[in-house]
Structures are given as structure tokens and as C-alpha cells.
Amino acid sequence: MRDEGAIAPGADGIDEGKRLVRVGGDKGLSLAERLSERLYRLTWRTPLHAMRLKGRYPLKLIAVPDDPMMGDVARGRALMSGTLNVRGEVRAVHALDLNRPDWSPAFSHYLHGFDWLRDLSTVATRAEGAPRAEALMARWLAAHGERVDGVAWAPDLWGRRILACTAHAPLILSSTDLIYRSRVLNALARGARHLDRGADKAPPGAPRIAAWCGIVAAGLLIPGGEPRRAFGEGGLARAIAGGLFEDGGSVSRSPAMLMDTIVLLSSLRACYAARRMAMPEVASHALAKMVPALMGVMHGDRALSSWQGAGPSTPEHVAAVIAASGVRTRPLRQSREWGYQRLAAGGAVLIVDAAPPPIARLVEGGCASTLAFEFSDGEQRLVVGCGGAREAAALPLALLEGLRTTAAHSTLVVGDSNSTAIHGDGMLGRGVSAVELSRQESDAASRIEASHDGYARRWGFLHRRQLVLTGDGRELRGEDALLPAGRRFRRGGRTPFAVRFHLGVGVQASPTADGQAALLRLPGGALWQFRCRGGALGIEESLWIDGAGKPQPIAQLVVTGEAPAGGASVSWALKRAL
């Protein structure tokens, strides 16, 4: 019995039969676009931009919205004790030199986006938290309130800052110092004026949506903002259209960015609620589509699968995001542009990346993971992707880049190369441009067959993967084939390949005597058997980035072989024994 309920074939958005998924191009930002971005940032320092930031000083906020999200308790307690703790990067607040940043991008995002206000409000009363919040706010104003420059004035961070400061205004506006209060309110007004001309300069996806959310929130909550609200709603509609696919997925194809976008729109809805107004339908409709897309990449442990640099987060955080959205729905089983296919039967969940990577100009840090899969048995993860390249804490850069490679995902690798090139500047290059996908559903089994052209140009092969999950969820059968495609790059007449299966944390793998199988014992006691044909089976070390961004040692099964000019195939099966 399927965990999604009894759904007839063809229902719940399942389109059987073949279809083709393409990308719009593989180029990153052009030189002209990069120069334009740099010139735009240089204009921040000009007298003209300074004039644009001038305007009426607001005396108060019209309303204070409720934050729909709870903060992180551990980070909140750390702040109460005088430190900022972001994924293991710990800094004493009194020692922060805001004029000479020497911290990671993740720490900078946390500090300048004012996410720490949410964490502080979760663990402290207004009387306890206000002195700490106001002290840090005063230091931020001294360093960045007047100087329009650098990361602190990035459009997406100003949008997040406005949302955070208005929702937690009691923490930063409780002071009896009227000059300080005036500086805080004037900074918010200046930030809104800065966004009026710069929101569309933020990268597509969550960053641009955050910038426009900040404009709309300012229009709702800062006096005299009605014209700005109308202007902002139009910009927000454009940002949503450019940042989300029609099926609700993020253009980055990152579950973490999708979750971030859900929080942003949920926070904006609270701003409307504080004014007793309804959020525009385009934003409400986007929320309604995003939540099932996010749930579609959840495993049985209620945490996320790891795609496009995102880690699993934690079940508690994912549940809080979904609750904040107010959307009650079921997981999206088959997405189109979002690109993830979900098969679920019994207690098993299979999630497949069945689309090309995100377009380079839309996102940096993408991963070459096409046709990789993750598989869980109940709350235990059996096969995973290493993941977490954007969220891992305190890892060397070379290792972080390695997490983006095809070899860091559970799929076939040809010639120890990536199915989509990863350039030295972090952008994706040539590789997968099209995925052909076919899906069939029946009571007996669910079947996916897909192929991609990522190895065609360099190696002369298409990769075709077939996956079959039985109706009771106790067996997953697969075949990985290399099929000749066009002119082949010859090297010694045979091309080495490897099919990798990264195993979940705590999964113990023991090879059998014939070298073609392995017994997999899960932490909960379940026993699965892996068997393959068409290559040599080995067991190697690997790692997995957990929900806290920390690396965990795991094992991986590796089936190796060599493909002649005519191609090769490896068949394999995972079957539950206990």
C-alpha cells in the first residue's frame, strides 16, 4: 500500500508515457552582465544615490506583524550568552569588527539578514532580549547605517532585514533613547528606498523574492507607504514568476532555497495580516504550490533529500516551515520543471533527480546530479547523496566542491568525470541539456526510465537508468546502461565507469563471497540485500552532510566496469530480507 494513499494511475498529477525535459542554456553571466552588476554597486557610493535615499523620517511603525516561524533555540541561547553561532562558526559579539569582516558567507548572511532576532525572541522575553538586540543593532548602524556599500546593503539582505526588524520591533525599539529609535526607523526607510531601485538586481529565486518582500513589507508597515506597496506587489509578482517553476519548485532546483522562499512569503503574509489585509493571490497561489513540491523531496524521516547543494535540514525545521505556510496538502509525486520524481510504496520512498541541473546564469553552486536517486525505508535512509555543499560547516573548499560532483551522488559516473562540467569559478558548464523520461504506475510496481546526454559530447554515450519499485516497497530494481551516441572520444578502446550507491548513516555493508552482492544492515535492524551484474562490486568510504551541516562518515557501494564502443549495462537490485 502506498504512503500517498490509494491513487489511481494517472491521478495526482502522474503523467504516464514519455516526455522530454530541456534546459534553456548552459552559459553563466556574460562579461557585460558582470560589468553591469559591478557598475550598479559602484553607483551606491554616488551623491545621486545618496539623494535618492533621503526622505521623510518615520516616527513609528504602523503595525508589528507576528513572525510565523520559531527561531533556533541553541543559537538564541548562544546569543544570550554573548556569542553568534552559525553552523559551528562561533564569534563573540563584543569582538565582532563589522568594518573588517573575516567570517564566512553563511555567517555574514545570518548577521546582516538579522535572522538572529528570530532566534533571540525564541529564548528571551522582551526585557531580557532587548538590551542585547539593541546593542547589536546600534553597532550595525554605526558601521553600515550611513555607508551604502558591500554585502550589508545587498538587496536580498535588506529585504530580509526589513521583515525581521518589523516582526521583532519590540526587541530593537524598546529603548527610551529617542535618537537611537529615530536612527533605526530612518535606516529601515532608507533601506526601502534603496530597494525601490535595486530589488531586481538581486539574483533570481529566493534572493530577488526576499528583496521585493522587503519593499512590500515597508509599504505596509512604514507610514506613507501605499504607493510603495502597490509598486512592490507588481515587482513581487515578477520575482515569483522568475523564481519559481509552474509546478512550485525553485529555479535553483534546491530544496533549501524553496524552503527559504516559503518562509519569506509566510512572513510577508503576516505583514498583511497585521494590517488586516489579504496577501495578493499570486503570492498565496505560489505558497500553495511550493509546499507540495517541498514535501515531494521529503523522506520517511520527515527531513529533506539532498539536492543542488542543500542538506536534509531537520524534521523539526521542515515541519515548522510547512506549518508556517498554513498549507495542508500531500507530496507532489511527479514534478515537471522542478524535476524530482517521487515513488512511494509501503514504507519506502524513492526520489529521483530526473532533470538537467539549474541553468548557470540562474544559480551558482549547482550540482551535476542528473539521474541520481535517494532511497529510504521508513525512517531509515538506505541510499543517499553526499549533499550539503552550500550548507556544510567548516569544511575545506576542495571538499565542498567535491560534494557538487557526479561522484558525490548515487548514480553512474563515466571516466571519473561529471555529467555536467563544474568550472573553476563555481559555475556549471556544458553537459546535460536534455533528459528523456518515462513513468508508469500500476498496483504491482512503479517504474521510471530516463536517459541524459551529459556524456555524449565527451565520451560518446547516453546514460539510461531504469528504476522499478515494487508495490510493497520491499524491492528496488535498477539498470544503468551506456548507449552509443554520435561520435565517440576513444581512449584505449574501452571507457571506465562506476555506478555509486552512497549509503545512509549507520548502514553496515558486508560483501558476500562471490563478490557480486552485499548485505546491508540498517540501524533499526532491517536487513537489505544488494546484488549486481555487469561489473565488479566494491565497498569504499564516503561522507554525508547531516542536517546540522556536519560531515558524517558513511560507506558506498561501487560497481565498476569498462564499456566498449558498443556500450555496457549494469543491472542491480535492492531487496529487503528482514
C-alpha positions as a printed Julia matrix, in Angstrom:
578×3 Matrix{Float64}:
  0.0     0.0     0.0
  1.42    3.4    -0.99
  2.13    6.02    1.65
  0.43    8.67   -0.53
 -2.94    6.94   -0.28
 -4.79    4.85   -2.83
 -4.37    6.85   -6.01
 -5.33    5.58   -9.41
 -2.72    5.63  -12.21
 -2.8     8.96  -13.97
 -4.24   10.75  -10.94
 -2.48   13.1    -8.54
 -0.51   14.69  -11.36
  1.11   11.48  -12.68
  1.51   11.63  -16.44
  2.44    8.25  -17.83
  4.44    7.88  -21.01
  7.49    9.67  -22.37
  8.37   13.32  -22.17
 11.47   15.45  -22.71
 12.92   17.87  -20.16
 15.3    20.52  -21.52
 17.24   23.45  -20.13
 17.33   26.9   -21.65
 21.12   27.13  -21.94
 24.37   26.38  -20.14
 26.06   29.77  -20.02
 26.73   31.79  -16.91
 26.6    35.54  -16.65
 28.23   37.25  -19.61
 31.09   39.7   -19.16
 28.71   42.56  -19.94
 26.29   41.35  -17.27
 29.06   41.04  -14.7
 30.31   44.54  -15.51
 26.78   45.91  -15.28
 26.38   44.39  -11.83
 29.68   45.87  -10.67
 28.82   49.3   -12.05
 25.46   49.18  -10.31
 27.15   48.55   -6.96
 29.55   51.43   -7.63
 26.57   53.78   -8.04
 25.71   53.17   -4.37
 28.56   55.49   -3.43
 27.5    58.35   -5.69
 25.83   61.6    -4.47
 22.86   60.79   -6.73
 22.14   57.55   -4.89
 22.59   59.31   -1.56
 19.96   61.84   -2.66
 17.59   59.02   -3.56
 17.82   57.62   -0.03
 16.67   60.88    1.56
 13.07   61.3     2.59
 10.67   61.73    5.48
 11.77   60.31    8.82
  9.15   57.83   10.08
  8.15   58.27   13.71
  6.82   54.75   14.26
  5.67   51.57   12.55
  2.02   51.25   11.59
  1.83   47.68   12.93
  4.04   44.85   14.19
  3.42   41.51   12.45
  3.79   38.14   14.14
  6.72   36.04   12.97
  5.21   32.73   11.73
  8.47   30.88   12.43
 10.14   29.93   15.68
 13.87   30.55   15.89
 16.72   28.2    16.68
 16.9    27.63   20.43
 20.6    26.78   20.52
 21.55   29.89   18.54
 19.26   32.02   20.68
 20.84   30.78   23.89
 24.29   31.38   22.43
 23.35   34.96   21.68
 22.04   35.42   25.21
 25.46   34.27   26.43
 27.21   36.75   24.13
 28.1    34.72   21.02
 26.81   34.21   17.5
 26.95   30.56   16.45
 26.33   29.72   12.79
 26.92   26.08   11.84
 29.87   25.75   14.18
 31.37   29.18   13.41
 31.34   30.87   16.82
 32.05   34.58   17.28
 31.91   36.66   20.44
 29.54   39.58   19.85
 31.78   42.07   21.65
 34.73   41.08   19.41
 32.92   41.49   16.08
 34.57   44.1    13.89
 31.75   44.99   11.49
 34.09   47.18    9.45
 36.56   44.35    8.83
 34.56   41.16    8.18
 36.59   37.96    8.35
 33.77   35.44    8.51
 32.12   33.0     6.13
 29.31   33.9     3.7
 26.87   31.89    5.83
 27.81   33.87    8.94
 27.53   37.14    7.0
 24.06   36.17    5.76
 22.95   35.41    9.33
 24.39   38.61   10.74
 23.28   41.08    8.06
 19.94   39.39    7.39
 19.08   39.79   11.09
 17.95   36.17   11.42
 19.41   36.37   14.93
 16.39   38.43   16.0
 14.13   35.43   15.48
 16.47   33.19   17.49
 16.74   35.71   20.3
 12.98   36.2    20.56
 12.51   32.43   20.85
 14.5    32.12   24.07
 14.2    35.53   25.72
 11.49   37.83   26.98
 11.35   41.39   25.69
 13.07   42.64   28.85
 15.83   40.04   28.58
 16.42   40.23   24.85
 16.03   43.94   24.08
 19.36   45.08   25.59
 21.3    42.54   23.53
 19.34   43.21   20.34
 19.62   46.98   20.68
 23.35   46.79   21.37
 24.0    44.75   18.24
 21.64   46.95   16.2
 23.47   50.07   17.39
 26.8    48.58   16.3
 25.38   47.65   12.92
 24.03   51.17   12.44
 27.4    52.67   13.36
 29.16   50.54   10.75
 26.59   50.35    7.96
 23.7    52.72    8.65
 25.14   55.58    6.59
 27.75   53.86    4.42
 25.97   52.29    1.44
 28.39   49.59    0.44
 29.24   45.93    0.48
 27.27   42.87    1.48
 25.37   44.72    4.19
 23.43   46.63    1.56
 22.78   43.7    -0.78
 19.12   43.9    -1.89
 18.14   40.46   -0.64
 19.63   41.09    2.8
 17.82   44.43    3.06
 14.58   42.65    2.26
 15.2    40.06    4.98
 16.28   42.79    7.39
 13.05   44.73    6.95
 10.98   41.59    7.52
 12.99   40.67   10.63
 13.1    44.15   12.15
  9.39   44.8    11.73
  8.39   41.39   13.13
 10.7    41.81   16.12
 10.39   45.56   16.56
  9.88   45.25   20.35
 13.42   43.89   20.66
 15.07   46.79   18.79
 12.69   49.69   19.52
 12.17   49.38   23.29
 14.86   51.9    24.13
 13.95   55.25   25.66
 16.8    56.8    23.63
 14.84   58.78   21.04
 17.91   59.41   18.89
 18.62   55.66   18.68
 14.98   54.89   17.86
 15.0    57.53   15.14
 18.16   56.06   13.63
 16.6    52.58   13.5
 13.39   53.76   11.83
 15.27   56.01    9.41
 17.59   53.13    8.47
 14.55   50.98    7.6
 13.13   53.79    5.47
 16.47   54.3     3.71
 16.73   50.58    3.1
 13.29   50.56    1.5
 14.29   53.43   -0.82
 17.47   51.55   -1.68
 15.37   48.53   -2.62
 12.99   50.6    -4.75
 15.69   50.82   -7.41
 17.68   47.69   -6.7
 15.36   44.78   -5.93
 15.52   43.42   -9.46
 19.33   43.35   -9.23
 19.16   40.51   -6.72
 19.74   37.0    -8.15
 16.6    35.15   -9.29
 14.83   32.9    -6.84
 14.72   33.45   -3.09
 17.15   36.45   -3.1
 15.01   38.51   -5.5
 11.79   37.44   -3.81
 13.3    38.5    -0.47
 14.13   41.95   -1.85
 10.6    42.52   -3.15
  9.09   41.15    0.08
 11.07   43.85    1.88
  9.6    46.55   -0.36
  6.03   45.32    0.18
  6.56   44.97    3.93
  7.91   48.52    4.09
  4.9    49.72    2.12
  2.59   48.03    4.59
  4.3    48.97    7.84
  6.11   52.3     7.35
  3.82   55.36    7.24
  3.08   56.79    3.8
  3.86   53.53    2.05
  0.74   52.91   -0.06
  2.41   53.82   -3.4
  5.39   51.63   -2.47
  3.1    48.7    -1.6
  1.4    48.82   -5.0
  4.76   49.12   -6.74
  6.17   46.29   -4.65
  3.3    43.93   -5.34
  3.94   44.23   -9.06
  7.64   43.55   -8.58
  6.92   40.62   -6.27
  4.69   39.05   -8.92
  7.56   39.28  -11.42
 10.04   37.87   -8.92
  7.77   34.9    -8.19
  7.26   34.23  -11.9
 11.02   34.3   -12.49
 12.0    32.45   -9.33
  9.55   29.55   -9.3
  8.54   26.94  -11.82
  4.9    26.37  -12.66
  4.9    23.22  -10.52
  6.04   25.19   -7.45
  9.73   24.29   -7.47
 12.56   26.81   -7.2
 14.56   27.7   -10.33
 17.69   26.76   -8.36
 16.27   23.23   -8.0
 17.47   23.47   -4.39
 15.07   22.29   -1.66
 16.8    24.68    0.77
 16.06   27.69   -1.43
 12.48   26.52   -1.87
 12.08   26.22    1.89
 13.58   29.7     2.29
 11.07   31.1    -0.2
  8.18   29.53    1.71
  9.37   31.25    4.9
  9.68   34.6     3.09
  6.14   34.53    1.71
  4.76   33.26    5.02
  6.43   36.2     6.78
  5.05   38.61    4.21
  1.55   37.2     4.72
  1.93   38.04    8.43
  2.64   41.66    7.44
 -0.65   41.77    5.54
 -2.43   40.14    8.47
 -1.09   42.83   10.8
 -2.84   45.37    8.57
 -5.98   43.17    8.35
 -5.41   42.72    4.65
 -5.14   39.66    2.4
 -1.93   38.83    0.6
 -2.2    39.07   -3.22
 -3.45   35.94   -4.89
 -0.24   35.46   -6.9
  1.75   35.05   -3.67
 -0.88   32.88   -1.96
 -1.09   30.67   -5.05
  2.7    30.33   -5.08
  2.68   29.18   -1.44
  0.02   26.6    -2.23
  2.24   25.14   -4.99
  5.57   25.33   -3.18
  4.59   23.24   -0.17
  3.68   20.04   -2.08
  6.84   20.47   -4.17
  8.9    20.64   -0.97
  7.11   17.65    0.53
  7.82   15.73   -2.65
 11.53   15.62   -1.76
 10.96   14.53    1.86
 11.97   11.1     3.11
 10.18    8.94    5.64
 12.12   10.62    8.44
 10.33   13.89    7.51
 13.6    15.58    6.53
 14.63   16.55    3.0
 16.68   14.69    0.45
 19.96   16.37   -0.52
 19.92   18.08   -3.92
 21.74   21.01   -5.53
 23.95   21.72   -2.56
 21.16   21.54    0.01
 21.34   19.36    3.09
 18.47   17.49    4.75
 17.78   20.18    7.39
 15.98   18.68   10.41
 12.49   17.18   10.65
 11.57   19.84   13.21
 12.61   22.72   10.98
 10.89   21.29    7.9
  7.71   20.75    9.9
  7.88   24.33   11.23
  8.23   25.73    7.7
  5.25   23.74    6.46
  3.19   24.77    9.49
  4.12   28.44    8.95
  2.84   28.23    5.38
 -0.63   27.21    6.55
 -0.9    24.87    3.56
 -2.31   21.38    4.12
 -1.52   19.09    1.21
  0.16   15.9     0.06
  3.61   15.48   -1.51
  3.98   16.25   -5.2
  4.77   12.87   -6.74
  5.73   13.97  -10.23
  7.08   17.41  -10.99
  7.82   18.91  -14.36
 10.39   21.7   -14.33
 11.26   21.17  -10.63
 12.48   17.82  -11.89
 12.11   15.41   -8.96
 10.19   12.18   -9.27
  8.79   10.59   -6.1
  7.89    6.92   -5.9
  6.44    5.66   -2.61
  5.19    2.21   -1.65
  4.77    0.58    1.73
  7.27    2.36    3.95
  9.75    3.0     1.13
 10.37    6.34   -0.6
 12.41    6.75   -3.78
 13.33   10.26   -5.01
 14.98   10.69   -8.41
 16.63   13.74   -9.97
 15.1    13.48  -13.44
 16.01   16.86  -14.95
 19.11   18.78  -16.05
 20.94   20.91  -13.46
 19.83   24.52  -12.96
 20.85   27.0   -15.64
 24.2    28.53  -14.74
 23.06   32.13  -15.06
 20.25   31.49  -12.55
 22.27   29.97   -9.72
 25.84   29.41   -8.58
 26.86   26.24   -6.8
 24.72   23.83   -8.82
 25.46   20.09   -8.78
 25.97   17.52  -11.54
 23.43   15.05  -10.13
 21.2    14.13  -13.09
 19.58   10.67  -12.71
 20.87   10.24   -9.16
 18.42    8.82   -6.6
 17.88    8.59   -2.85
 16.01    5.76   -1.17
 14.66    5.31    2.35
 13.0     2.5     4.24
 10.64    4.03    6.77
 12.65    6.49    8.84
 15.98    4.97    7.8
 17.88    6.3     4.79
 19.36    3.48    2.75
 20.84    5.27   -0.3
 21.71    8.98   -0.23
 23.61   11.73   -2.0
 26.51   13.32   -0.1
 24.85   16.76   -0.4
 25.27   19.9     1.65
 27.81   21.77   -0.49
 26.12   25.1     0.3
 25.42   24.38    3.95
 28.34   22.33    5.26
 30.18   23.84    8.2
 33.94   24.32    8.41
 34.99   22.09    5.51
 37.88   22.75    3.09
 36.87   24.41   -0.18
 38.12   21.46   -2.23
 35.87   19.09   -0.29
 32.88   21.41   -0.65
 33.42   21.5    -4.41
 33.72   17.71   -4.39
 30.21   17.47   -2.92
 28.9    19.02   -6.14
 30.35   16.33   -8.43
 28.5    13.46  -10.05
 30.58   11.03   -7.97
 29.09   12.52   -4.78
 25.64   11.32   -5.88
 24.18    7.86   -6.26
 24.37    7.44  -10.0
 26.64    6.34  -12.83
 29.93    8.15  -13.48
 31.82    7.83  -16.77
 35.6     8.21  -16.84
 35.64    9.8   -13.37
 34.11   12.93  -14.92
 30.98   14.98  -14.26
 27.83   14.63  -16.32
 27.73   18.45  -16.32
 31.01   20.37  -16.14
 31.82   22.34  -12.97
 34.09   25.29  -13.75
 36.75   26.77  -11.52
 34.61   29.86  -10.86
 31.88   27.66   -9.4
 29.51   27.9   -12.37
 28.14   24.93  -14.27
 29.23   24.43  -17.87
 28.34   22.1   -20.7
 26.83   18.74  -20.05
 23.27   17.55  -19.61
 20.97   19.55  -21.88
 18.06   17.14  -22.12
 16.51   14.31  -20.11
 14.05   11.87  -21.67
 11.69   10.48  -19.06
  9.04    7.79  -19.0
  6.98    6.77  -15.97
  4.41    4.02  -15.49
  2.26    3.2   -12.47
  0.41    0.01  -11.52
 -0.63   -1.78   -8.36
  2.29   -4.18   -8.78
  5.08   -1.62   -9.26
  6.08    1.91  -10.21
  8.6     2.29  -13.0
 10.82    5.13  -14.21
 13.04    5.03  -17.27
 15.16    8.08  -18.02
 18.23    8.99  -20.02
 20.51   12.02  -20.3
 23.08   13.26  -22.8
 25.7    14.58  -20.36
 28.37   12.13  -21.52
 27.53   12.22  -25.23
 29.85   15.07  -26.25
 32.98   13.85  -24.47
 32.55   10.09  -24.25
 30.0     9.27  -26.93
 27.46    7.64  -24.6
 23.96    8.29  -23.33
 23.25    7.22  -19.77
 19.94    5.37  -19.42
 18.64    4.41  -15.99
 15.65    2.2   -15.25
 14.19    2.01  -11.73
 11.35   -0.25  -10.59
  9.88   -0.07   -7.07
  7.55   -2.94   -6.21
  4.1    -2.21   -4.83
  5.01   -3.39   -1.33
  8.15   -1.21   -1.23
 10.39   -4.2    -0.4
 12.38   -4.34   -3.63
 14.03   -1.74   -5.86
 15.41   -3.0    -9.17
 17.58   -0.95  -11.45
 19.63   -0.98  -14.63
 22.24    1.54  -15.71
 23.21    1.41  -19.36
 25.67    3.3   -21.56
 24.3     3.57  -25.1
 26.36    4.72  -28.11
 25.55    8.28  -29.16
 27.22   10.05  -32.07
 30.98   10.28  -32.44
 32.88    8.71  -29.59
 36.01   10.04  -27.95
 38.28    6.97  -27.93
 40.83    6.26  -25.27
 42.28    2.78  -25.32
 39.12    1.4   -26.88
 37.3     0.98  -23.56
 35.82    3.58  -21.22
 35.88    3.08  -17.44
 32.69    3.71  -15.49
 31.4     3.34  -11.95
 27.89    3.14  -10.51
 27.9     4.57   -6.99
 25.44    3.97   -4.15
 26.23    6.14   -1.11
 24.71    4.51    1.96
 22.87    6.17    4.81
 24.47    6.92    8.17
 24.89    3.75   10.21
 24.2     1.36    7.32
 26.68   -1.51    7.63
 27.73   -3.16    4.37
 29.2    -6.68    4.27
 30.3    -8.21    0.93
 29.34  -11.75    0.03
 31.84  -14.4    -1.02
 31.01  -14.22   -4.74
 31.86  -10.5    -4.92
 28.55   -9.67   -6.6
 26.42   -8.85   -3.57
 26.44   -7.19   -0.18
 24.28   -7.4     2.93
 23.15   -4.03    4.26
 22.11   -3.8     7.9
 20.23   -0.63    8.84
 20.46    0.97   12.29
 16.87   -0.03   13.06
 17.66   -3.7    12.45
 16.25   -4.09    8.93
 18.36   -6.17    6.54
 18.6    -5.47    2.81
 20.48   -7.39    0.15
 22.21   -5.67   -2.76
 23.11   -7.71   -5.82
 24.57   -6.6    -9.16
 25.56   -8.0   -12.54
 27.75   -6.43  -15.21
 30.57   -5.05  -13.05
 32.79   -5.66  -10.04
 31.38   -4.68   -6.66
 33.48   -2.89   -4.07
 32.86   -1.06   -0.79
 34.53    2.31   -0.21
 34.43    5.17    2.29
 32.28    8.24    1.74
 30.69   11.05    3.75
 27.29   12.66    4.16
 26.43   16.17    5.31
 23.8    15.96    8.03
 21.04   18.39    8.98
 23.42   20.48   11.08
 25.89   20.85    8.21
 28.38   18.42    9.76
 30.1    15.64    7.78
 29.28   12.09    8.84
 31.34    9.07    7.72
 29.4     6.6     5.61
 30.13    3.78    3.17
 29.38    3.47   -0.51
 28.87    0.54   -2.84
 30.75    0.98   -6.13
 30.15   -1.18   -9.19
 32.98   -0.68  -11.68
 33.5    -1.78  -15.26
 34.67   -0.77  -18.72
 32.43   -0.01  -21.66
 33.45   -0.95  -25.21
 32.37    1.18  -28.15
 29.07   -0.68  -28.29
 28.14    0.28  -24.73
 27.61   -1.6   -21.48
 25.0    -2.16  -18.79
 24.85   -2.95  -15.09
 21.74   -4.46  -13.53
 21.26   -4.37   -9.78
 18.63   -4.93   -7.12
 17.98   -3.91   -3.52
 15.71   -6.35   -1.73
 14.58   -6.32    1.87
 15.45   -9.58    3.61
 14.19   -8.77    7.13
